[in-house]
Amino acid sequence: MSFSSDIKDYLSVIKEKKDCCTEAFVCGFEHKVFEPKCDKDLKVMLRGLFISSGNIIDPNKGYYLTLSFTNEYMDYIYALLCSMDLEPKALKRNDEYILYYKESERIEDFLTVIGAGKFTLELMEAKLLKETRNNLNRLNNAEIANMARTAEASAEASDAIKFLEKKGRLSHMSPAVQETARLRLEYPEYNLEQLRQIHSKPISKSGLYHRLNKLINEAKNLKD
């Protein structure tokens, strides 16, 4: 069963107490104009219309609700929906006329109006879950990017330090810079914050960055 079929099955078993509501439902189902006699009539008519001509995709895949027609009845429904603050978008595909919603909030409003509030909640829950997953993905991507930048910077500094060692230049640099070089090689996976915390004397992140840059630039100068 699809999400759309579940909604239609749910709506189909709703029984109306008033004759005018029953008549309104039939008119919506059969694409007939109806003059409302009570406050519920137009909502019930839209319910019948959705059951006969509506479709909504699974909210886990996207947001898209359509109402399909084959004649000028679309103009009548369009005006009706606009009067209820549910203005849809319209398109013509071959001989078929379609009113549709692509915004989740508009779909939620429409479902609530036709009596499918239970599915409005399901749509909202699906949207919340999707947004949560997207946020987690963005955070994960940012974390991966940070790890990649850390690894790249660490590798650049490590290569420079090894080159300076090979050339015998590292031993001529200050003890503080030599300590930073030793720790960088020993803990290549550490970021600057983690690396600065394991120094024997307090050092700021900017101070650590300056030392690593000094090592890299010294290696570049020797290579040039």
Order of alpha helices (4+ residues) and beta strands (2+ residues): alpha-alpha-alpha-beta-beta-alpha-beta-beta-alpha-alpha-alpha-alpha-alpha
